[in-house]
Amino acid sequence: MGRVDSAASATPVATGPASTTTTTATALVPKSPAGLAVENLSGGYSSRVVIENVNLVVEPGAILCLLGPNGVGKTTLFKTMLGLLPAMSGRVLVGDQDLARLSRPEIARLVGYVPQSQQTPFAFKAIDVVLMGRTARIGSFGAPGRRDHEAAMAALDAIGATKLAKKAFTALSGGERQMVMIARALAQEPSFVMLDEPTAALDFGNQVRVLDQIVQLADAGIGVVMTTHAPDHAFLCDADAALITGPSNIRRGPVHEILTEENLSAAYGVPVRVATSERDHISYCYPVLSSKSIQQIHQLPPRKETP
């Protein structure tokens, strides 16, 4: 079931059903039903247009995955939506607020940002890294008070990471660091969170843990936008997809309508198959390798399990 509404579609796309989560996570969500809307957005660098006339809406509790091959504009769209790159034309709105007219702290109070895995030479405690997210609420030169410390601990509790609070950020694993960065974004108390390849460089187990937290954010009512190179992530999160293949060539809508064998094969230039698990009814995709040796391996009879 899709979770994002495409403004360019004649038929509205319904958001997915919300499920219950921890009361702490829900308490962190501002009471604003406004969507994150991209209207006729064009962006790029100098005079080079990379994305053109993009329209979409992400509602609270929705997940949108931005996918596509390298160099087609995923990062440009992501950064322009976040306000890190100025739009060439069009606008990005949260409710009736145009992000181009807001200051960075004002944007941060509406949209949290989780960059790719972070490294720092300073051994800040994890709780201090999360507290940095409160800068959006207290100002650059303000000192965090009791309310800010409570919000930081609530953010860690919302993602089940309170045990990391006193640990040095530099001593954490990649997956743990990413959890702390998600908590930092939550501490801003935004209506939306944008994540740039949140599972990059993580092992399989930590990828699953991060994706699980992303789904929980959506279930708590937070709108999520993330870039990913893995179509399977969109299937696992029951997200909607924006498959980008050119400046104005973006297919967007429910994942099962957008990430088809035909669309994926055309986008990535390799044959791709989409299947559904009979046991869990979860879809996944896989490439068809052309190597003769690989094809021979696939034709071998399955090995019998050792009793």
N, C-alpha and C positions, 0 to 999 in steps of 0.2 A: 504494500500500500504506500502511495507516495506521501511525502510530507511537505512539499514546497509548491507554492502557487506560481505558475508562469504567467506573467502579465501579458505576454504575447499570445497566449492560448485563448481560443474562443470559449473553451470549456474550462471552468475553474477546476483546479486540482485540489482535492480535499486533503487536509492535514490528517496525520495518523492519530490514533487514539492515544490519549495520555494515560500512563500507568503511574501507580503510586511509587514514591521513593521516600527517602528520609525527610523528616520534617525540617531538618537543618538545611538541606539543599533547597527545599521549596521556599524557606524563609529568606534565602539570599536573592530570590528573583523579584525585581521591582514589579509593582502592580501596573504594568503598561501593556495593553493588548496590541500596540502598534507594531506593524511589520517593518522589516528592513527592505526597502524598495529601491531597485535600480531602474532608472528611467532614461531611455535613449542614451546610454552611457558610452562614450568613446574615450579611449585613452591610449597612451603610448609615450614615446620619448622624443623630445624636440619636435620635428615635423613628421616623424614616422608613426603612423597609426597602427596600433597592434590589436586593439579591440574596437568594434564599431557598432553603435546603436544597439547595445545590449539592454534587454528588459527582463526583469524577474522580480519576484517578491518572495521573501522568506518570512514565514510567520513564526511567532513564539512557539516553541515546542517542535519545530521542524528541523530537519537535517538536510543540507544541500552539499553534495560532493562535486567539486570542480575537477574534471578529468580531461585528459587529452595528451597527445605526444608532446615532447619537448619543443619549445619555441613557438607554440601557437597562441600564447597569451594568458595562460592560467595565472601566472604570477602577476602579470600586469592587471588583470581583472581583480584579483585578490587585493593587491595593494591600492588600487583605485577605489574599490569598495570601502577599504579601511581608512582612506584619506591620506595614505602615505605617499601617493602619487596624485597630483592634481588632475582632474578630469579635463579632457579637451573640449568636451561638450556633454550635455546631460547632467544628471545629478543623482546623488545617493541620499535617501531619506530614511530616518527612523521616525515613524509617525509623520508629523508635519515638519520635522526639523531637518533642514538641509545640512549635511555634515560639512560642506564646504564653508559654511558660515559660522561654524563652531570652532572653539579652541581645542587644542589637544586634550586637556583635562575634561572638557565637556564631552568630547567624543568618547573618551575612555570610560565615562560614566554610563554611556549607552552601549558601547561595543568593546568587549574584552579581546585582547590579542594574545595568542599563544604562538610564539615563533618556533622555528625548528629547534631541536635539542641544543641546549645552552651549555657553554663552558665558561667558567669564571676563575681567575687566579685567586680570588679572595674566598676564604673559608667562612662565608656567612652561614649562620644556622638557617635551616629550611624555613622556620617561622619568620625569620627576618626577610627572606626573599619574598614570601607571601605578603608580608606587611608592605613591601614596596608597591604592591597593587593598590594600597590605600592612598597613595599619592594623589590619585584622581579625586579623592574625597577631601583631603586635608590640605592640599597645596604643596608646592615644592619645598617650602621652608617651614612648614608646619611640623609639629611633633605628634606622633601617633599617641592617642589617648586610650582609655579603657575600651571605648566602643570599637576602636580600630583593632586592638588586640583580640577582642571577642570575635570580630568579623573574620580576622585571619585564621583563628582557630576553628571557627565554624566552616570556613572554606576547606580547610584540611579535613575536618570531620565529614564534610559532605562527600568527599571522594575516598573516605576510609584511610586517610594517611596521617592521622594524628601522631602515630608512632614515629614519624619522620621529623617532627617539629624541632627537636633539639639536636638533630644530626647535622653535621657540616654538609653543605650543598655539594662541595667538591668530593665528598666521600660516598655520595649516592650513586646508584647504578643509573644507566641511561633512562630506564623506565621510571625509576623513582624521581629523577630530575624532571621528567615530563609531567608526572603527576603534580609536582610542586608548582610547575609553571601553569598548569590548569587551575590549581588552587589560587595562584596569584591573580589570574584573570577573574576568578569567581569573587575574590575579595573586593574587586572594583564594584561589585553588585550591578553588573550590566544586564541588559535585556537580551543581548546576543553575544556569542563568543565566536571568534574566527581563528582557526587553527591552520598553520602552514605546515603541511606534511607532518602531522603529529606523530606518525609511527616511523619516520625516517630513521634508519640506523638502529632500530630496536630489534631484539630477537623476537621469535615467534610468540613466546609467552607474554612478553611485555606489549607487543602489538595488540594482542587480544585484551589485555587489561586496560590499555588506553582506549580502545574502541568501546569497551564496556562502559567506561566512564563517560564517553561522549554520548552514548545512548541514554545514560542516566541523566545527563544534563538536559537532553531534550525532553525526557519524561518529566523532569521537574519544571518544564515550561520555558526553558531557555532556547532561543533559536541558535542553530549551529551552522556555520559554513566552514568547510575544510577542503584543502587541496590534497589530492592523493594520486599516486601513480598506480594504485591497485584497485581495479574495478570491483574485486571481491569485497572491499571495504564498504562500498555502497550497498551491495547485496546484504552483507552481514548487519549493517545498521538500519536496513529497511529505509534507506535515505532516498531522496530524489537526486537525480544526476543532471549536471550540465556538462555535456560532452563537447569540448571545444576542438575544432579542426581548422579554424581560420578566423580572421578579424570579425566577420559578421556571420560566421557559420557555427552556431551553437545550438545543439539539440538539448532541450531541457524538459524534464517531466519525471514521472514515476520511473524508478530504476528499471523495472521489467519492460517498460516501453522503450526506454532509451538505450540501455546496454544490451542490445540484441547481438546475435552473432554477426549479422550483416553490418551493423553500425560499428561494432568494435573492430571487425576485420578491416573495414574501410579506413577507420581512424588511425589504426596502428600499422597498417600495411602488412599484416601477417594473418594467416587463417586462425580464427578464434572460435571455440565452441562454448556454448552456454548449456549447463545441465542443472538439474535440481535433485537434491538428495531425497531419496524415497523415505528415508528414516526421519529427517528433520524438516523436510520441505523447504530447505534453504537453497537458493540458486548460487552457482559459482561458475567461473569461466576458466578456460585453460587454452593455451596455444597448441597448434598442431605443428610439430617440428618436422622439417623436411629431410633431416639427416637419415640416410639409409639405415645406419646402425640403430638409430632410435626407433625407426619404424619396425625393424626386425625384433627389437626388444618388446615392443608393444604387441607383436603377433605371437609371442611365446605364451604357452599355456600358463595359467596362474600356478604359483608354487603352493604345494599343500602345506597346511599349517602343522607344525611339530606338536604332537600331543603332549 
